[in-house]
Amino acid sequence: MSVLVLMEPGDASRQTLTLARKFGEPMHAVQMNAVEPFAPDAVAAILQGAADELQASAVLAAGTERGHEVMARLAARSGLPLAANCVAVTPIPPVTVARLRWGGSLLEDALLHSARPLITVAPHTVPIEGGPEPADMDVRHLVAGLDKRDLLVRVSDHVAPSTGGVSLTTAKVIVSGGRGVGSKEGFAIIEELAGLLGAAVGCSRAVTSAGWRPHTDQVGQTGTKVAPEVYIACGISGATQHMAGLKGAKRIIAINSDAQAPMMQNADYIVVGDLKEIVPAISAEIRRARAGRI
């Protein structure tokens, strides 16, 4: 018996190992890039084959977009329940999990009745702890045995994000805009500040719904979960769904004309006023300070 972990680049998988170690040793890993380009059914088939060969006691993955997609397909293939977005686990049967619900506003304790628990771990909720590294599985024979139908759904192209090359998931600083920005054109001042700070540009769901920014820029429950050193929220009310994506942020700076907005109540620093005046003023001050050092 062993524990199987689906691994992908980034801290989310390292955090997943912390929970996986609670199920014991040895641990083995299947890499997300076992099939290129990414094909979720194919990775799920490989994961199922590996779990059967190992007689795995549990299978875990990070709660990323790809992690959820593969694990949901694995659950469907194996007929086993999937516990998603877990933050804690007690492996004594029946397995008890604590998981995020309702965009992180509710923590649910649940029993997972399964011969092989399938679990995804909510990113940025479990600290990375040292321990034995999982052994990479040789899955070449499983790749060779894939059914052609498992390759029907696959990545065919990548569209470059509109963040100037800075990824939301890895950015140290994020400048994010909400409905208060006012328009697609209004994001020019957000992009200007982000450029000066070497930051990524984010937005709220209201912005993507209005068509002002692409979904790849959205931060929140149905967007990207982020963990920057600094998150600058401009004109964002701070709905629960948006705040669910900010749990990993070290510091939040909120700029809003409404001092009572939920975002202002949850921020470390607030600026009350018109963002269309405040944001350009911040950019101007940054330029002035830099010019003084030349």
C-alpha positions, 0 to 999 in steps of 0.5 A: 500500500502507498500514497499517490500524488499528482504533481505539477510545478508550483507551491500548490503541489508542495503544500499537497504533500503535507497532507499526503504524508498523513496517509503514511509511506511510501509516497509515489508521484505521477507528473501532470506533464506525463502527457503533452500536450495536456489531456485530462482524460489521459492523465486521469487514465494514467493516474488510475492505472498507477493507483491500481498497480500500487494498490494506493491507499489514497490519491491526492492532487493540488486544487488547481484548475488542472488538478480538479479537472483530472481528479474529477475525471478519475473519480468518474472513472473509478466510481469513487467519491472526490473530496475537493478543496480540503485543508485538513485530513484525519486518515483513520477510516472513515477518513475525515476531511475539512474542506472549504465551501461557499468560496471559503466562507464556510469550513465543512467537516465531512466523512469520506467513505471510500476504499481509496480516498480521492482528495484535492487540497485547497491552494495556499491553505496548508503550509509546506513542511519538510519530509520524504520526497515522493518517488516518480513513477515510470508511467511509460507503459501506461502512456503507451496503453492509452485509449485514443478516446482519452486523447480527444480532449487536449490543449491545442493552443495557448493564449498569452495573458494580458498581464505583461508576462507576469502570472497572477499565480506567481506575482509578488504584487497584483494591482486589481480593478473592479466595477469602480474602474468604470470601463475597459478603457479605465484599466489603463491607469491600473495597467500603468501602476502594475507596469511601474511595480512589475505587477500582474493585473487582476480583476473581479468577476463583475469586470469579466462579466462586463467584458472589460478584461478576460477571464484569465485576469479574474481573481476569486472563487471562479477565477484564480486564487492568488498569494502575492506579497501585496494585493492592491484592490482598486474599486473592488467591493470585496464580495465573498467570492472575490475574497475567496481568492485572496486568502494567501495574500500577505498584505491588502491595500484597498482604494475605494470611495466607499469606506464601508465596502467589505474590501475596506473592512478586510484590508490592511491599508485603505485609501478612501477616495476616487481611484481615478485620481488616487491611482494616477497620483501613486504612479506619478509619485513612483516616477518622481521618486525614481527620477530623484535617484537618477 
